[in-house]
């Protein structure tokens, strides 16, 4: 029973780690675009992809944890 919870926490932690990496890469891309005289529209697209990517990783971790906790997955 304890090992099941540890696996769930490990999977959630891994997804949060990927979300953080995705966020930092997106911030680096945003800074490069900001210095290169790219229109604001391009930066808004980067922010949109960044937000959706981070939200996707976090949601995947939470859904996986809840499914495995309820015995579905």
Predicted model as a PDB file, atoms N, CA, C, CB and O in Angstrom, pLDDT in the B-factor column:
MODEL        1                                                                  
ATOM      1  N   UNK A   1       0.819  -1.189   0.000  1.00 59.00           N  
ATOM      2  CA  UNK A   1       0.000   0.000   0.000  1.00 59.00           C  
ATOM      3  C   UNK A   1       0.870   1.262   0.000  1.00 59.00           C  
ATOM      4  CB  UNK A   1      -0.936  -0.007   1.205  1.00 59.00           C  
ATOM      5  O   UNK A   1       0.612   2.208  -0.745  1.00 59.00           O  
ATOM      6  N   UNK A   2       1.897   1.259   0.843  1.00 62.00           N  
ATOM      7  CA  UNK A   2       2.777   2.415   0.911  1.00 62.00           C  
ATOM      8  C   UNK A   2       3.542   2.602  -0.395  1.00 62.00           C  
ATOM      9  CB  UNK A   2       3.751   2.270   2.075  1.00 62.00           C  
ATOM     10  O   UNK A   2       3.762   3.729  -0.839  1.00 62.00           O  
ATOM     11  N   UNK A   3       3.945   1.489  -1.005  1.00 69.00           N  
ATOM     12  CA  UNK A   3       4.690   1.597  -2.261  1.00 69.00           C  
ATOM     13  C   UNK A   3       3.829   2.192  -3.372  1.00 69.00           C  
ATOM     14  CB  UNK A   3       5.214   0.225  -2.685  1.00 69.00           C  
ATOM     15  O   UNK A   3       4.343   2.878  -4.255  1.00 69.00           O  
ATOM     16  N   UNK A   4       2.516   1.931  -3.331  1.00 66.00           N  
ATOM     17  CA  UNK A   4       1.613   2.503  -4.331  1.00 66.00           C  
ATOM     18  C   UNK A   4       1.573   4.027  -4.193  1.00 66.00           C  
ATOM     19  CB  UNK A   4       0.188   1.909  -4.184  1.00 66.00           C  
ATOM     20  O   UNK A   4       1.620   4.746  -5.191  1.00 66.00           O  
ATOM     21  N   UNK A   5       1.487   4.511  -2.961  1.00 70.00           N  
ATOM     22  CA  UNK A   5       1.488   5.958  -2.745  1.00 70.00           C  
ATOM     23  C   UNK A   5       2.818   6.586  -3.135  1.00 70.00           C  
ATOM     24  CB  UNK A   5       1.177   6.273  -1.292  1.00 70.00           C  
ATOM     25  O   UNK A   5       2.854   7.693  -3.672  1.00 70.00           O  
ATOM     26  N   UNK A   6       3.902   5.885  -2.865  1.00 74.00           N  
ATOM     27  CA  UNK A   6       5.217   6.400  -3.233  1.00 74.00           C  
ATOM     28  C   UNK A   6       5.349   6.507  -4.755  1.00 74.00           C  
ATOM     29  CB  UNK A   6       6.326   5.496  -2.661  1.00 74.00           C  
ATOM     30  O   UNK A   6       5.932   7.467  -5.259  1.00 74.00           O  
ATOM     31  N   UNK A   7       4.812   5.533  -5.483  1.00 73.00           N  
ATOM     32  CA  UNK A   7       4.846   5.591  -6.948  1.00 73.00           C  
ATOM     33  C   UNK A   7       4.016   6.761  -7.464  1.00 73.00           C  
ATOM     34  CB  UNK A   7       4.332   4.273  -7.551  1.00 73.00           C  
ATOM     35  O   UNK A   7       4.403   7.425  -8.426  1.00 73.00           O  
ATOM     36  N   UNK A   8       2.881   7.011  -6.829  1.00 72.00           N  
ATOM     37  CA  UNK A   8       2.028   8.128  -7.249  1.00 72.00           C  
ATOM     38  C   UNK A   8       2.712   9.461  -6.999  1.00 72.00           C  
ATOM     39  CB  UNK A   8       0.686   8.084  -6.514  1.00 72.00           C  
ATOM     40  O   UNK A   8       2.665  10.358  -7.841  1.00 72.00           O  
ATOM     41  N   UNK A   9       3.342   9.586  -5.851  1.00 74.00           N  
ATOM     42  CA  UNK A   9       4.051  10.834  -5.527  1.00 74.00           C  
ATOM     43  C   UNK A   9       5.238  11.022  -6.466  1.00 74.00           C  
ATOM     44  CB  UNK A   9       4.530  10.830  -4.051  1.00 74.00           C  
ATOM     45  O   UNK A   9       5.525  12.140  -6.893  1.00 74.00           O  
ATOM     46  N   UNK A  10       5.923   9.932  -6.783  1.00 77.00           N  
ATOM     47  CA  UNK A  10       7.057  10.008  -7.704  1.00 77.00           C  
ATOM     48  C   UNK A  10       6.598  10.443  -9.101  1.00 77.00           C  
ATOM     49  CB  UNK A  10       7.778   8.646  -7.779  1.00 77.00           C  
ATOM     50  O   UNK A  10       7.255  11.262  -9.744  1.00 77.00           O  
ATOM     51  N   UNK A  11       5.472   9.894  -9.568  1.00 74.00           N  
ATOM     52  CA  UNK A  11       4.948  10.274 -10.887  1.00 74.00           C  
ATOM     53  C   UNK A  11       4.524  11.740 -10.899  1.00 74.00           C  
ATOM     54  CB  UNK A  11       3.756   9.375 -11.276  1.00 74.00           C  
ATOM     55  O   UNK A  11       4.777  12.449 -11.873  1.00 74.00           O  
ATOM     56  N   UNK A  12       3.880  12.201  -9.822  1.00 75.00           N  
ATOM     57  CA  UNK A  12       3.472  13.609  -9.754  1.00 75.00           C  
ATOM     58  C   UNK A  12       4.708  14.508  -9.711  1.00 75.00           C  
ATOM     59  CB  UNK A  12       2.573  13.864  -8.510  1.00 75.00           C  
ATOM     60  O   UNK A  12       4.744  15.543 -10.377  1.00 75.00           O  
ATOM     61  N   UNK A  13       5.705  14.124  -8.943  1.00 80.00           N  
ATOM     62  CA  UNK A  13       6.939  14.908  -8.875  1.00 80.00           C  
ATOM     63  C   UNK A  13       7.633  14.997 -10.219  1.00 80.00           C  
ATOM     64  CB  UNK A  13       7.882  14.311  -7.858  1.00 80.00           C  
ATOM     65  O   UNK A  13       8.159  16.048 -10.585  1.00 80.00           O  
ATOM     66  N   UNK A  14       7.635  13.886 -10.960  1.00 79.00           N  
ATOM     67  CA  UNK A  14       8.257  13.878 -12.283  1.00 79.00           C  
ATOM     68  C   UNK A  14       7.522  14.823 -13.231  1.00 79.00           C  
ATOM     69  CB  UNK A  14       8.274  12.453 -12.860  1.00 79.00           C  
ATOM     70  O   UNK A  14       8.155  15.548 -13.999  1.00 79.00           O  
ATOM     71  N   UNK A  15       6.194  14.818 -13.182  1.00 76.00           N  
ATOM     72  CA  UNK A  15       5.424  15.723 -14.032  1.00 76.00           C  
ATOM     73  C   UNK A  15       5.641  17.176 -13.634  1.00 76.00           C  
ATOM     74  CB  UNK A  15       3.940  15.380 -13.963  1.00 76.00           C  
ATOM     75  O   UNK A  15       5.709  18.045 -14.504  1.00 76.00           O  
ATOM     76  N   UNK A  16       5.749  17.458 -12.342  1.00 78.00           N  
ATOM     77  CA  UNK A  16       6.041  18.827 -11.905  1.00 78.00           C  
ATOM     78  C   UNK A  16       7.440  19.251 -12.344  1.00 78.00           C  
ATOM     79  CB  UNK A  16       5.909  18.944 -10.376  1.00 78.00           C  
ATOM     80  O   UNK A  16       7.653  20.410 -12.699  1.00 78.00           O  
ATOM     81  N   UNK A  17       8.390  18.323 -12.321  1.00 83.00           N  
ATOM     82  CA  UNK A  17       9.738  18.608 -12.797  1.00 83.00           C  
ATOM     83  C   UNK A  17       9.716  18.965 -14.282  1.00 83.00           C  
ATOM     84  CB  UNK A  17      10.662  17.405 -12.549  1.00 83.00           C  
ATOM     85  O   UNK A  17      10.348  19.936 -14.698  1.00 83.00           O  
ATOM     86  N   UNK A  18       8.984  18.177 -15.085  1.00 80.00           N  
ATOM     87  CA  UNK A  18       8.880  18.476 -16.513  1.00 80.00           C  
ATOM     88  C   UNK A  18       8.195  19.817 -16.745  1.00 80.00           C  
ATOM     89  CB  UNK A  18       8.116  17.365 -17.236  1.00 80.00           C  
ATOM     90  O   UNK A  18       8.576  20.555 -17.655  1.00 80.00           O  
ATOM     91  N   UNK A  19       7.185  20.143 -15.931  1.00 78.00           N  
ATOM     92  CA  UNK A  19       6.511  21.432 -16.066  1.00 78.00           C  
ATOM     93  C   UNK A  19       7.486  22.575 -15.773  1.00 78.00           C  
ATOM     94  CB  UNK A  19       5.291  21.507 -15.119  1.00 78.00           C  
ATOM     95  O   UNK A  19       7.479  23.590 -16.468  1.00 78.00           O  
ATOM     96  N   UNK A  20       8.323  22.411 -14.747  1.00 81.00           N  
ATOM     97  CA  UNK A  20       9.298  23.447 -14.407  1.00 81.00           C  
ATOM     98  C   UNK A  20      10.335  23.610 -15.513  1.00 81.00           C  
ATOM     99  CB  UNK A  20       9.992  23.113 -13.081  1.00 81.00           C  
ATOM    100  O   UNK A  20      10.683  24.734 -15.877  1.00 81.00           O  
ATOM    101  N   UNK A  21      10.830  22.498 -16.049  1.00 83.00           N  
ATOM    102  CA  UNK A  21      11.801  22.566 -17.149  1.00 83.00           C  
ATOM    103  C   UNK A  21      11.177  23.259 -18.351  1.00 83.00           C  
ATOM    104  CB  UNK A  21      12.293  21.151 -17.541  1.00 83.00           C  
ATOM    105  O   UNK A  21      11.802  24.122 -18.968  1.00 83.00           O  
ATOM    106  N   UNK A  22       9.940  22.881 -18.687  1.00 78.00           N  
ATOM    107  CA  UNK A  22       9.226  23.501 -19.798  1.00 78.00           C  
ATOM    108  C   UNK A  22       9.092  25.005 -19.575  1.00 78.00           C  
ATOM    109  CB  UNK A  22       7.839  22.860 -19.974  1.00 78.00           C  
ATOM    110  O   UNK A  22       9.263  25.793 -20.505  1.00 78.00           O  
ATOM    111  N   UNK A  23       8.784  25.404 -18.327  1.00 78.00           N  
ATOM    112  CA  UNK A  23       8.631  26.822 -18.002  1.00 78.00           C  
ATOM    113  C   UNK A  23       9.943  27.572 -18.192  1.00 78.00           C  
ATOM    114  CB  UNK A  23       8.134  26.991 -16.564  1.00 78.00           C  
ATOM    115  O   UNK A  23       9.950  28.652 -18.781  1.00 78.00           O  
ATOM    116  N   UNK A  24      11.050  27.023 -17.706  1.00 83.00           N  
ATOM    117  CA  UNK A  24      12.334  27.719 -17.824  1.00 83.00           C  
ATOM    118  C   UNK A  24      12.802  27.810 -19.270  1.00 83.00           C  
ATOM    119  CB  UNK A  24      13.391  27.015 -16.989  1.00 83.00           C  
ATOM    120  O   UNK A  24      13.385  28.817 -19.671  1.00 83.00           O  
ATOM    121  N   UNK A  25      12.553  26.775 -20.049  1.00 80.00           N  
ATOM    122  CA  UNK A  25      12.898  26.842 -21.467  1.00 80.00           C  
ATOM    123  C   UNK A  25      12.054  27.907 -22.157  1.00 80.00           C  
ATOM    124  CB  UNK A  25      12.697  25.469 -22.147  1.00 80.00           C  
ATOM    125  O   UNK A  25      12.562  28.672 -22.977  1.00 80.00           O  
ATOM    126  N   UNK A  26      10.782  27.955 -21.828  1.00 76.00           N  
ATOM    127  CA  UNK A  26       9.904  28.977 -22.400  1.00 76.00           C  
ATOM    128  C   UNK A  26      10.322  30.388 -22.010  1.00 76.00           C  
ATOM    129  CB  UNK A  26       8.477  28.735 -21.964  1.00 76.00           C  
ATOM    130  O   UNK A  26      10.249  31.307 -22.825  1.00 76.00           O  
ATOM    131  N   UNK A  27      10.759  30.560 -20.766  1.00 79.00           N  
ATOM    132  CA  UNK A  27      11.222  31.882 -20.335  1.00 79.00           C  
ATOM    133  C   UNK A  27      12.477  32.289 -21.095  1.00 79.00           C  
ATOM    134  CB  UNK A  27      11.495  31.893 -18.822  1.00 79.00           C  
ATOM    135  O   UNK A  27      12.635  33.456 -21.453  1.00 79.00           O  
ATOM    136  N   UNK A  28      13.367  31.336 -21.342  1.00 80.00           N  
ATOM    137  CA  UNK A  28      14.581  31.645 -22.106  1.00 80.00           C  
ATOM    138  C   UNK A  28      14.219  32.043 -23.532  1.00 80.00           C  
ATOM    139  CB  UNK A  28      15.544  30.436 -22.116  1.00 80.00           C  
ATOM    140  O   UNK A  28      14.776  33.000 -24.070  1.00 80.00           O  
ATOM    141  N   UNK A  29      13.294  31.317 -24.143  1.00 78.00           N  
ATOM    142  CA  UNK A  29      12.854  31.665 -25.501  1.00 78.00           C  
ATOM    143  C   UNK A  29      12.204  33.046 -25.504  1.00 78.00           C  
ATOM    144  CB  UNK A  29      11.862  30.603 -26.047  1.00 78.00           C  
ATOM    145  O   UNK A  29      12.427  33.837 -26.420  1.00 78.00           O  
ATOM    146  N   UNK A  30      11.406  33.335 -24.484  1.00 73.00           N  
ATOM    147  CA  UNK A  30      10.750  34.641 -24.407  1.00 73.00           C  
ATOM    148  C   UNK A  30      11.773  35.764 -24.297  1.00 73.00           C  
ATOM    149  CB  UNK A  30       9.790  34.688 -23.215  1.00 73.00           C  
ATOM    150  O   UNK A  30      11.622  36.803 -24.941  1.00 73.00           O  
ATOM    151  N   UNK A  31      12.809  35.568 -23.491  1.00 78.00           N  
ATOM    152  CA  UNK A  31      13.843  36.594 -23.348  1.00 78.00           C  
ATOM    153  C   UNK A  31      14.591  36.823 -24.661  1.00 78.00           C  
ATOM    154  CB  UNK A  31      14.831  36.199 -22.247  1.00 78.00           C  
ATOM    155  O   UNK A  31      14.913  37.960 -25.004  1.00 78.00           O  
ATOM    156  N   UNK A  32      14.860  35.762 -25.381  1.00 77.00           N  
ATOM    157  CA  UNK A  32      15.532  35.900 -26.673  1.00 77.00           C  
ATOM    158  C   UNK A  32      14.646  36.655 -27.654  1.00 77.00           C  
ATOM    159  CB  UNK A  32      15.903  34.519 -27.243  1.00 77.00           C  
ATOM    160  O   UNK A  32      15.121  37.533 -28.375  1.00 77.00           O  
ATOM    161  N   UNK A  33      13.362  36.318 -27.684  1.00 74.00           N  
ATOM    162  CA  UNK A  33      12.442  37.013 -28.584  1.00 74.00           C  
ATOM    163  C   UNK A  33      12.286  38.478 -28.202  1.00 74.00           C  
ATOM    164  CB  UNK A  33      11.082  36.329 -28.579  1.00 74.00           C  
ATOM    165  O   UNK A  33      12.126  39.339 -29.068  1.00 74.00           O  
ATOM    166  N   UNK A  34      12.332  38.758 -26.904  1.00 74.00           N  
ATOM    167  CA  UNK A  34      12.178  40.137 -26.433  1.00 74.00           C  
ATOM    168  C   UNK A  34      13.360  41.006 -26.883  1.00 74.00           C  
ATOM    169  CB  UNK A  34      12.052  40.167 -24.895  1.00 74.00           C  
ATOM    170  O   UNK A  34      13.183  42.187 -27.182  1.00 74.00           O  
ATOM    171  N   UNK A  35      14.548  40.429 -26.930  1.00 79.00           N  
ATOM    172  CA  UNK A  35      15.729  41.188 -27.326  1.00 79.00           C  
ATOM    173  C   UNK A  35      15.827  41.348 -28.839  1.00 79.00           C  
ATOM    174  CB  UNK A  35      16.979  40.514 -26.801  1.00 79.00           C  
ATOM    175  O   UNK A  35      16.484  42.269 -29.324  1.00 79.00           O  
ATOM    176  N   UNK A  36      15.179  40.460 -29.585  1.00 73.00           N  
ATOM    177  CA  UNK A  36      15.342  40.449 -31.030  1.00 73.00           C  
ATOM    178  C   UNK A  36      14.322  41.256 -31.796  1.00 73.00           C  
ATOM    179  CB  UNK A  36      15.303  39.074 -31.507  1.00 73.00           C  
ATOM    180  O   UNK A  36      14.164  41.044 -32.998  1.00 73.00           O  
ATOM    181  N   UNK A  37      13.627  42.163 -31.159  1.00 70.00           N  
ATOM    182  CA  UNK A  37      12.644  43.022 -31.825  1.00 70.00           C  
ATOM    183  C   UNK A  37      11.539  42.208 -32.511  1.00 70.00           C  
ATOM    184  CB  UNK A  37      13.341  43.914 -32.851  1.00 70.00           C  
ATOM    185  O   UNK A  37      11.081  42.555 -33.599  1.00 70.00           O  
ATOM    186  N   UNK A  38      11.127  41.132 -31.859  1.00 69.00           N  
ATOM    187  CA  UNK A  38      10.014  40.329 -32.368  1.00 69.00           C  
ATOM    188  C   UNK A  38       8.713  40.999 -31.918  1.00 69.00           C  
ATOM    189  CB  UNK A  38      10.098  38.832 -31.857  1.00 69.00           C  
ATOM    190  O   UNK A  38       8.631  41.480 -30.788  1.00 69.00           O  
ATOM    191  N   UNK A  39       7.704  41.036 -32.778  1.00 75.00           N  
ATOM    192  CA  UNK A  39       6.440  41.654 -32.374  1.00 75.00           C  
ATOM    193  C   UNK A  39       5.840  40.980 -31.143  1.00 75.00           C  
ATOM    194  CB  UNK A  39       5.444  41.604 -33.524  1.00 75.00           C  
ATOM    195  O   UNK A  39       6.128  39.820 -30.847  1.00 75.00           O  
ATOM    196  N   UNK A  40       5.001  41.731 -30.435  1.00 74.00           N  
ATOM    197  CA  UNK A  40       4.376  41.204 -29.229  1.00 74.00           C  
ATOM    198  C   UNK A  40       3.550  39.956 -29.517  1.00 74.00           C  
ATOM    199  CB  UNK A  40       3.502  42.266 -28.591  1.00 74.00           C  
ATOM    200  O   UNK A  40       3.414  39.087 -28.655  1.00 74.00           O  
ATOM    201  N   UNK A  41       3.003  39.866 -30.716  1.00 77.00           N  
ATOM    202  CA  UNK A  41       2.198  38.697 -31.077  1.00 77.00           C  
ATOM    203  C   UNK A  41       3.011  37.412 -30.952  1.00 77.00           C  
ATOM    204  CB  UNK A  41       1.656  38.840 -32.506  1.00 77.00           C  
ATOM    205  O   UNK A  41       2.501  36.399 -30.474  1.00 77.00           O  
ATOM    206  N   UNK A  42       4.259  37.447 -31.376  1.00 74.00           N  
ATOM    207  CA  UNK A  42       5.129  36.279 -31.267  1.00 74.00           C  
ATOM    208  C   UNK A  42       5.400  35.900 -29.825  1.00 74.00           C  
ATOM    209  CB  UNK A  42       6.435  36.533 -31.977  1.00 74.00           C  
ATOM    210  O   UNK A  42       5.443  34.719 -29.480  1.00 74.00           O  
ATOM    211  N   UNK A  43       5.583  36.913 -28.982  1.00 74.00           N  
ATOM    212  CA  UNK A  43       5.802  36.630 -27.559  1.00 74.00           C  
ATOM    213  C   UNK A  43       4.543  36.080 -26.917  1.00 74.00           C  
ATOM    214  CB  UNK A  43       6.257  37.893 -26.820  1.00 74.00           C  
ATOM    215  O   UNK A  43       4.622  35.231 -26.030  1.00 74.00           O  
ATOM    216  N   UNK A  44       3.375  36.552 -27.354  1.00 80.00           N  
ATOM    217  CA  UNK A  44       2.119  36.034 -26.807  1.00 80.00           C  
ATOM    218  C   UNK A  44       1.926  34.566 -27.174  1.00 80.00           C  
ATOM    219  CB  UNK A  44       0.931  36.864 -27.314  1.00 80.00           C  
ATOM    220  O   UNK A  44       1.398  33.791 -26.377  1.00 80.00           O  
ATOM    221  N   UNK A  45       2.348  34.185 -28.367  1.00 79.00           N  
ATOM    222  CA  UNK A  45       2.259  32.773 -28.770  1.00 79.00           C  
ATOM    223  C   UNK A  45       3.173  31.933 -27.884  1.00 79.00           C  
ATOM    224  CB  UNK A  45       2.639  32.593 -30.272  1.00 79.00           C  
ATOM    225  O   UNK A  45       2.794  30.841 -27.461  1.00 79.00           O  
ATOM    226  N   UNK A  46       4.376  32.437 -27.602  1.00 76.00           N  
ATOM    227  CA  UNK A  46       5.298  31.708 -26.723  1.00 76.00           C  
ATOM    228  C   UNK A  46       4.672  31.545 -25.337  1.00 76.00           C  
ATOM    229  CB  UNK A  46       6.665  32.447 -26.619  1.00 76.00           C  
ATOM    230  O   UNK A  46       4.750  30.469 -24.745  1.00 76.00           O  
ATOM    231  N   UNK A  47       4.056  32.603 -24.820  1.00 79.00           N  
ATOM    232  CA  UNK A  47       3.419  32.507 -23.502  1.00 79.00           C  
ATOM    233  C   UNK A  47       2.264  31.521 -23.514  1.00 79.00           C  
ATOM    234  CB  UNK A  47       2.924  33.877 -23.049  1.00 79.00           C  
ATOM    235  O   UNK A  47       2.077  30.782 -22.547  1.00 79.00           O  
ATOM    236  N   UNK A  48       1.485  31.495 -24.588  1.00 82.00           N  
ATOM    237  CA  UNK A  48       0.359  30.571 -24.697  1.00 82.00           C  
ATOM    238  C   UNK A  48       0.848  29.124 -24.705  1.00 82.00           C  
ATOM    239  CB  UNK A  48      -0.458  30.865 -25.965  1.00 82.00           C  
ATOM    240  O   UNK A  48       0.317  28.282 -23.981  1.00 82.00           O  
ATOM    241  N   UNK A  49       1.856  28.838 -25.522  1.00 80.00           N  
ATOM    242  CA  UNK A  49       2.407  27.477 -25.579  1.00 80.00           C  
ATOM    243  C   UNK A  49       3.028  27.114 -24.230  1.00 80.00           C  
ATOM    244  CB  UNK A  49       3.466  27.354 -26.715  1.00 80.00           C  
ATOM    245  O   UNK A  49       2.878  25.986 -23.760  1.00 80.00           O  
ATOM    246  N   UNK A  50       3.716  28.057 -23.614  1.00 78.00           N  
ATOM    247  CA  UNK A  50       4.325  27.832 -22.308  1.00 78.00           C  
ATOM    248  C   UNK A  50       3.266  27.489 -21.270  1.00 78.00           C  
ATOM    249  CB  UNK A  50       5.118  29.065 -21.867  1.00 78.00           C  
ATOM    250  O   UNK A  50       3.424  26.527 -20.518  1.00 78.00           O  
ATOM    251  N   UNK A  51       2.196  28.261 -21.224  1.00 79.00           N  
ATOM    252  CA  UNK A  51       1.136  28.020 -20.245  1.00 79.00           C  
ATOM    253  C   UNK A  51       0.449  26.677 -20.488  1.00 79.00           C  
ATOM    254  CB  UNK A  51       0.106  29.152 -20.291  1.00 79.00           C  
ATOM    255  O   UNK A  51       0.212  25.921 -19.546  1.00 79.00           O  
ATOM    256  N   UNK A  52       0.132  26.383 -21.737  1.00 80.00           N  
ATOM    257  CA  UNK A  52      -0.544  25.121 -22.039  1.00 80.00           C  
ATOM    258  C   UNK A  52       0.354  23.921 -21.745  1.00 80.00           C  
ATOM    259  CB  UNK A  52      -0.985  25.096 -23.502  1.00 80.00           C  
ATOM    260  O   UNK A  52      -0.123  22.892 -21.267  1.00 80.00           O  
ATOM    261  N   UNK A  53       1.644  24.048 -22.027  1.00 77.00           N  
ATOM    262  CA  UNK A  53       2.563  22.953 -21.748  1.00 77.00           C  
ATOM    263  C   UNK A  53       2.693  22.683 -20.257  1.00 77.00           C  
ATOM    264  CB  UNK A  53       3.921  23.255 -22.333  1.00 77.00           C  
ATOM    265  O   UNK A  53       2.625  21.533 -19.823  1.00 77.00           O  
ATOM    266  N   UNK A  54       2.880  23.739 -19.472  1.00 76.00           N  
ATOM    267  CA  UNK A  54       2.997  23.562 -18.022  1.00 76.00           C  
ATOM    268  C   UNK A  54       1.700  23.029 -17.430  1.00 76.00           C  
ATOM    269  CB  UNK A  54       3.377  24.886 -17.347  1.00 76.00           C  
ATOM    270  O   UNK A  54       1.717  22.121 -16.598  1.00 76.00           O  
ATOM    271  N   UNK A  55       0.582  23.591 -17.859  1.00 79.00           N  
ATOM    272  CA  UNK A  55      -0.709  23.135 -17.351  1.00 79.00           C  
ATOM    273  C   UNK A  55      -0.963  21.681 -17.738  1.00 79.00           C  
ATOM    274  CB  UNK A  55      -1.839  24.028 -17.880  1.00 79.00           C  
ATOM    275  O   UNK A  55      -1.540  20.922 -16.960  1.00 79.00           O  
ATOM    276  N   UNK A  56      -0.540  21.297 -18.920  1.00 78.00           N  
ATOM    277  CA  UNK A  56      -0.722  19.915 -19.362  1.00 78.00           C  
ATOM    278  C   UNK A  56       0.059  18.929 -18.523  1.00 78.00           C  
ATOM    279  CB  UNK A  56      -0.317  19.775 -20.800  1.00 78.00           C  
ATOM    280  O   UNK A  56      -0.472  17.887 -18.137  1.00 78.00           O  
ATOM    281  N   UNK A  57       1.331  19.245 -18.229  1.00 75.00           N  
ATOM    282  CA  UNK A  57       2.138  18.354 -17.399  1.00 75.00           C  
ATOM    283  C   UNK A  57       1.564  18.238 -15.990  1.00 75.00           C  
ATOM    284  CB  UNK A  57       3.582  18.852 -17.337  1.00 75.00           C  
ATOM    285  O   UNK A  57       1.505  17.143 -15.429  1.00 75.00           O  
ATOM    286  N   UNK A  58       1.141  19.366 -15.418  1.00 77.00           N  
ATOM    287  CA  UNK A  58       0.592  19.342 -14.064  1.00 77.00           C  
ATOM    288  C   UNK A  58      -0.732  18.575 -14.038  1.00 77.00           C  
ATOM    289  CB  UNK A  58       0.392  20.780 -13.536  1.00 77.00           C  
ATOM    290  O   UNK A  58      -0.966  17.769 -13.137  1.00 77.00           O  
ATOM    291  N   UNK A  59      -1.596  18.825 -15.025  1.00 79.00           N  
ATOM    292  CA  UNK A  59      -2.876  18.114 -15.080  1.00 79.00           C  
ATOM    293  C   UNK A  59      -2.664  16.620 -15.279  1.00 79.00           C  
ATOM    294  CB  UNK A  59      -3.751  18.674 -16.205  1.00 79.00           C  
ATOM    295  O   UNK A  59      -3.365  15.809 -14.673  1.00 79.00           O  
ATOM    296  N   UNK A  60      -1.710  16.251 -16.117  1.00 78.00           N  
ATOM    297  CA  UNK A  60      -1.423  14.831 -16.340  1.00 78.00           C  
ATOM    298  C   UNK A  60      -1.010  14.158 -15.038  1.00 78.00           C  
ATOM    299  CB  UNK A  60      -0.319  14.659 -17.400  1.00 78.00           C  
ATOM    300  O   UNK A  60      -1.465  13.054 -14.739  1.00 78.00           O  
ATOM    301  N   UNK A  61      -0.164  14.806 -14.274  1.00 73.00           N  
ATOM    302  CA  UNK A  61       0.269  14.243 -13.002  1.00 73.00           C  
ATOM    303  C   UNK A  61      -0.864  14.097 -12.008  1.00 73.00           C  
ATOM    304  CB  UNK A  61       1.346  15.094 -12.408  1.00 73.00           C  
ATOM    305  O   UNK A  61      -0.971  13.078 -11.327  1.00 73.00           O  
ATOM    306  N   UNK A  62      -1.716  15.116 -11.921  1.00 76.00           N  
ATOM    307  CA  UNK A  62      -2.828  15.057 -10.978  1.00 76.00           C  
ATOM    308  C   UNK A  62      -3.863  14.019 -11.383  1.00 76.00           C  
ATOM    309  CB  UNK A  62      -3.484  16.416 -10.860  1.00 76.00           C  
ATOM    310  O   UNK A  62      -4.385  13.293 -10.536  1.00 76.00           O  
ATOM    311  N   UNK A  63      -4.161  13.947 -12.678  1.00 77.00           N  
ATOM    312  CA  UNK A  63      -5.130  12.959 -13.154  1.00 77.00           C  
ATOM    313  C   UNK A  63      -4.594  11.550 -12.961  1.00 77.00           C  
ATOM    314  CB  UNK A  63      -5.469  13.200 -14.631  1.00 77.00           C  
ATOM    315  O   UNK A  63      -5.323  10.657 -12.529  1.00 77.00           O  
ATOM    316  N   UNK A  64      -3.323  11.350 -13.280  1.00 74.00           N  
ATOM    317  CA  UNK A  64      -2.719  10.029 -13.101  1.00 74.00           C  
ATOM    318  C   UNK A  64      -2.745   9.635 -11.631  1.00 74.00           C  
ATOM    319  CB  UNK A  64      -1.270  10.013 -13.636  1.00 74.00           C  
ATOM    320  O   UNK A  64      -3.025   8.483 -11.301  1.00 74.00           O  
ATOM    321  N   UNK A  65      -2.457  10.579 -10.752  1.00 71.00           N  
ATOM    322  CA  UNK A  65      -2.453  10.280  -9.327  1.00 71.00           C  
ATOM    323  C   UNK A  65      -3.857   9.944  -8.837  1.00 71.00           C  
ATOM    324  CB  UNK A  65      -1.885  11.460  -8.537  1.00 71.00           C  
ATOM    325  O   UNK A  65      -4.028   9.007  -8.057  1.00 71.00           O  
ATOM    326  N   UNK A  66      -4.863  10.691  -9.282  1.00 74.00           N  
ATOM    327  CA  UNK A  66      -6.227  10.415  -8.821  1.00 74.00           C  
ATOM    328  C   UNK A  66      -6.754   9.096  -9.389  1.00 74.00           C  
ATOM    329  CB  UNK A  66      -7.163  11.566  -9.217  1.00 74.00           C  
ATOM    330  O   UNK A  66      -7.454   8.363  -8.690  1.00 74.00           O  
ATOM    331  N   UNK A  67      -6.431   8.785 -10.643  1.00 72.00           N  
ATOM    332  CA  UNK A  67      -6.885   7.523 -11.238  1.00 72.00           C  
ATOM    333  C   UNK A  67      -6.255   6.328 -10.549  1.00 72.00           C  
ATOM    334  CB  UNK A  67      -6.562   7.489 -12.729  1.00 72.00           C  
ATOM    335  O   UNK A  67      -6.929   5.340 -10.258  1.00 72.00           O  
ATOM    336  N   UNK A  68      -4.955   6.422 -10.289  1.00 67.00           N  
ATOM    337  CA  UNK A  68      -4.289   5.306  -9.638  1.00 67.00           C  
ATOM    338  C   UNK A  68      -4.756   5.182  -8.186  1.00 67.00           C  
ATOM    339  CB  UNK A  68      -2.762   5.479  -9.703  1.00 67.00           C  
ATOM    340  O   UNK A  68      -4.812   4.078  -7.643  1.00 67.00           O  
ATOM    341  N   UNK A  69      -5.085   6.300  -7.567  1.00 65.00           N  
ATOM    342  CA  UNK A  69      -5.570   6.265  -6.190  1.00 65.00           C  
ATOM    343  C   UNK A  69      -6.945   5.642  -6.069  1.00 65.00           C  
ATOM    344  CB  UNK A  69      -5.599   7.650  -5.622  1.00 65.00           C  
ATOM    345  O   UNK A  69      -7.264   5.028  -5.051  1.00 65.00           O  
ATOM    346  N   UNK A  70      -7.761   5.796  -7.097  1.00 66.00           N  
ATOM    347  CA  UNK A  70      -9.108   5.228  -7.061  1.00 66.00           C  
ATOM    348  C   UNK A  70      -9.156   3.827  -7.643  1.00 66.00           C  
ATOM    349  CB  UNK A  70     -10.069   6.120  -7.810  1.00 66.00           C  
ATOM    350  O   UNK A  70     -10.207   3.186  -7.615  1.00 66.00           O  
ATOM    351  N   UNK A  71      -8.051   3.342  -8.166  1.00 63.00           N  
ATOM    352  CA  UNK A  71      -7.989   1.989  -8.703  1.00 63.00           C  
ATOM    353  C   UNK A  71      -8.379   1.878 -10.159  1.00 63.00           C  
ATOM    354  CB  UNK A  71      -8.855   1.105  -7.910  1.00 63.00           C  
ATOM    355  O   UNK A  71      -8.519   0.765 -10.666  1.00 63.00           O  
ATOM    356  N   UNK A  72      -8.563   2.998 -10.857  1.00 58.00           N  
ATOM    357  CA  UNK A  72      -8.959   2.953 -12.268  1.00 58.00           C  
ATOM    358  C   UNK A  72      -7.775   2.595 -13.139  1.00 58.00           C  
ATOM    359  CB  UNK A  72      -9.554   4.296 -12.712  1.00 58.00           C  
ATOM    360  O   UNK A  72      -7.886   1.753 -14.030  1.00 58.00           O  
ATOM    361  N   UNK A  73      -6.617   3.242 -12.882  1.00 52.00           N  
ATOM    362  CA  UNK A  73      -5.476   3.103 -13.779  1.00 52.00           C  
ATOM    363  C   UNK A  73      -4.515   2.054 -13.424  1.00 52.00           C  
ATOM    364  CB  UNK A  73      -4.769   4.329 -13.862  1.00 52.00           C  
ATOM    365  O   UNK A  73      -3.521   1.865 -14.125  1.00 52.00           O  
TER     366      UNK A  73                                                      
ENDMDL                                                                          
END                                                                             
